[in-house]
């Protein structure tokens, strides 16, 4: 586990599953409400941590609907009573093993419908902190990021030195690059916590990410 902290806002990173997905537990210190972002597999360690912190009110946030980010949804929903939230555009992926790509890796996964659909621009209060959801299409049609004052949970849109794949069904590389420029690079500099790999900074990706040179001129 790696912990990122901004005042009372705590974000703990757990690397879960065979594809090493970054699952995040985000909470305001002293409060009992938390976000569980992209639970990638069943994890007793993470469940024990939730119980240790006495987090009674959990909301599962899915940045998108690909299988590697959702394998732990049923487990954590049953164990914590959490509601599941995803964008409307990606919601069908939970119900279809072909859409969420699990059928292509030999382990078909079909979940129950999401409890809520996240809308672009929707805000969420986490203790004294407010996060804003932004739609970043291109890796998937309804990919979402979550923006706080000092950090961005970017899912599979933006990585350290790279961007999300766009060769899956519903992907669009140029749309992804444009959305990152418009929705992430327009923010003040802050920490980026991606769906895979190490953290980075917006300023670093603006200056050194090769996908924002001549490869995609948008």
Phi and psi in degrees as a GROMACS rama.xvg file:
@    title "Ramachandran Plot"
@    xaxis  label "Phi"
@    yaxis  label "Psi"
@TYPE xy
-119.577  136.602  UNK-2
-112.131  132.352  UNK-3
-113.574  137.197  UNK-4
-135.264  135.986  UNK-5
-134.28  98.0493  UNK-6
62.3109  -125.077  UNK-7
-88.4171  -3.16787  UNK-8
-83.964  121.041  UNK-9
-114.946  135.41  UNK-10
-130.596  115.098  UNK-11
-103.743  133.099  UNK-12
-105.783  129.448  UNK-13
-121.849  128.49  UNK-14
-94.1274  112.895  UNK-15
-126.36  149.002  UNK-16
84.9194  164.011  UNK-17
-64.5098  -21.9565  UNK-18
-97.1579  12.6033  UNK-19
50.965  58.4901  UNK-20
-79.2025  139.196  UNK-21
-82.4913  109.299  UNK-22
-98.819  133.26  UNK-23
-116.593  136.037  UNK-24
-109.417  116.471  UNK-25
-120.386  129.258  UNK-26
-156.919  161.206  UNK-27
-94.7051  126.842  UNK-28
-55.8462  125.81  UNK-29
95.4818  -13.1528  UNK-30
-96.6771  166.921  UNK-31
-112.386  12.0247  UNK-32
-104.401  136.041  UNK-33
-145.306  156.33  UNK-34
-105.725  133.701  UNK-35
-112.514  107.958  UNK-36
-99.2239  120.703  UNK-37
56.8203  62.546  UNK-38
-68.5271  108.686  UNK-39
-88.0371  -16.0478  UNK-40
-165.962  169.663  UNK-41
-66.9431  128.812  UNK-42
-139.616  108.791  UNK-43
-67.2541  -32.728  UNK-44
-60.4731  -46.4039  UNK-45
-68.5347  -40.1818  UNK-46
-61.9094  -42.3106  UNK-47
-61.6007  -36.1064  UNK-48
-66.5193  -42.1624  UNK-49
-58.8083  -41.9666  UNK-50
-71.8817  -37.5933  UNK-51
-60.5209  -39.1666  UNK-52
-80.3905  -5.45486  UNK-53
58.0723  44.0921  UNK-54
-85.463  104.529  UNK-55
-88.3473  -26.351  UNK-56
-117.861  105.533  UNK-57
-114.56  137.772  UNK-58
-123.824  120.003  UNK-59
-81.655  124.255  UNK-60
-111.225  125.435  UNK-61
-108.143  117.614  UNK-62
-67.6055  -26.5071  UNK-63
-166.524  178.544  UNK-64
-104.197  16.3262  UNK-65
-72.5634  147.66  UNK-66
-57.4654  -39.3597  UNK-67
-64.0723  -18.0242  UNK-68
-98.1235  -2.5422  UNK-69
-127.557  3.15009  UNK-70
-62.5535  -25.2128  UNK-71
-94.5215  4.53361  UNK-72
-60.7031  -51.6573  UNK-73
-59.7349  -43.3822  UNK-74
-58.9167  -51.3037  UNK-75
-72.8846  -30.6444  UNK-76
-65.6464  -43.3919  UNK-77
-68.5918  -37.3922  UNK-78
-78.7365  -27.9976  UNK-79
-118.371  -12.3258  UNK-80
74.9754  16.1289  UNK-81
-65.7684  146.167  UNK-82
-88.1794  153.145  UNK-83
-110.087  130.329  UNK-84
-124.679  137.228  UNK-85
-152.914  162.688  UNK-86
-66.1269  154.789  UNK-87
-62.3571  -37.3466  UNK-88
-66.0776  -33.4262  UNK-89
-94.8737  -7.38671  UNK-90
-55.5197  -38.4246  UNK-91
-61.9164  -20.9109  UNK-92
-66.5101  -27.8591  UNK-93
-66.6914  -24.6537  UNK-94
-100.443  0.139803  UNK-95
-140.766  116.183  UNK-96
-66.0501  -27.1541  UNK-97
-73.8359  -41.9406  UNK-98
-66.9084  -38.5645  UNK-99
-86.0597  -0.28344  UNK-100
77.2101  1.54443  UNK-101
-65.4527  -30.8058  UNK-102
-65.7616  -24.0517  UNK-103
-81.8223  -13.356  UNK-104
-112.199  16.2357  UNK-105
83.1835  12.3328  UNK-106
-142.821  84.8261  UNK-107
-63.3323  131.333  UNK-108
-125.276  123.061  UNK-109
-129.034  125.639  UNK-110
-109.164  172.716  UNK-111
-73.4522  160.303  UNK-112
-59.506  150.236  UNK-113
-63.563  152.114  UNK-114
-77.203  -31.0631  UNK-115
-143.208  152.098  UNK-116
-106.883  129.043  UNK-117
-82.7979  135.044  UNK-118
-105.114  147.843  UNK-119
-58.6232  128.824  UNK-120
87.9992  -4.6175  UNK-121
-64.8976  141.62  UNK-122
-107.733  151.629  UNK-123
-135.983  131.72  UNK-124
-91.3415  130.812  UNK-125
-128.01  88.7758  UNK-126
62.6738  -121.301  UNK-127
-90.0503  8.51761  UNK-128
-118.058  149.122  UNK-129
-122.726  126.213  UNK-130
-105.1  151.777  UNK-131
-124.584  129.431  UNK-132
-86.3598  136.817  UNK-133
-130.725  136.461  UNK-134
-80.7825  126.395  UNK-135
-125.744  85.8898  UNK-136
-73.3392  159.622  UNK-137
134.549  -47.0558  UNK-138
-78.4486  -42.021  UNK-139
-141.144  162.515  UNK-140
-61.5667  -34.1666  UNK-141
-117.081  30.7199  UNK-142
-57.6989  137.355  UNK-143
-124.021  148.599  UNK-144
-117.541  162.409  UNK-145
-124.489  119.934  UNK-146
-108.2  123.388  UNK-147
-111.893  173.254  UNK-148
-57.0919  -36.8209  UNK-149
-118.902  0.35857  UNK-150
-151.392  154.46  UNK-151
-127.253  123.46  UNK-152
-90.6366  110.08  UNK-153
-101.901  -0.706894  UNK-154
55.5584  -140.121  UNK-155
-101.098  31.8697  UNK-156
-88.9632  -52.8853  UNK-157
-128.623  130.208  UNK-158
-118.606  173.249  UNK-159
-67.4803  107.645  UNK-160
79.0502  11.3887  UNK-161
-157.996  -177.702  UNK-162
-135.016  172.108  UNK-163
-67.8993  152.996  UNK-164
-63.7914  146.875  UNK-165
-124.564  13.8009  UNK-166
-96.3658  7.35148  UNK-167
-83.9116  162.783  UNK-168
-55.419  131.51  UNK-169
85.8223  0.719077  UNK-170
-83.0361  155.387  UNK-171
-156.993  103.304  UNK-172
-61.6931  -43.9359  UNK-173
-67.2096  -38.5997  UNK-174
-63.9358  -37.8036  UNK-175
-64.8866  -48.0554  UNK-176
-61.1012  -43.6301  UNK-177
-63.0949  -42.4844  UNK-178
-66.0899  -38.5085  UNK-179
-62.418  -44.1199  UNK-180
-61.2086  -44.92  UNK-181
-75.4176  -37.9772  UNK-182
-103.576  -22.9672  UNK-183
-110.828  -50.8733  UNK-184
-67.305  -16.7932  UNK-185
-79.6301  -10.447  UNK-186
-79.7429  160.068  UNK-187
-65.7609  160.323  UNK-188
-61.6139  133.378  UNK-189
-158.593  169.471  UNK-190
-69.0241  139.659  UNK-191
-113.845  124.307  UNK-192
-111.891  101.063  UNK-193
-85.9008  173.474  UNK-194
-75.2486  -18.0476  UNK-195
-145.679  148.983  UNK-196
80.6564  -173.144  UNK-197
-76.9783  163.716  UNK-198
-69.3567  162.719  UNK-199
-148.674  -172.489  UNK-200
-125.807  148.454  UNK-201
-56.7981  -42.9582  UNK-202
-61.3675  -37.54  UNK-203
-67.075  -40.8587  UNK-204
-70.6626  -32.9435  UNK-205
-61.4695  -37.781  UNK-206
-95.2035  -24.4418  UNK-207
-126.791  -10.2268  UNK-208
-71.2026  120.738  UNK-209
-66.1554  -17.5657  UNK-210
-77.0002  -3.34261  UNK-211
-115.406  23.9528  UNK-212
-100.287  -125.526  UNK-213
-89.8081  -6.4981  UNK-214
-62.9078  -44.8772  UNK-215
-124.348  105.149  UNK-216
-94.9274  82.3536  UNK-217
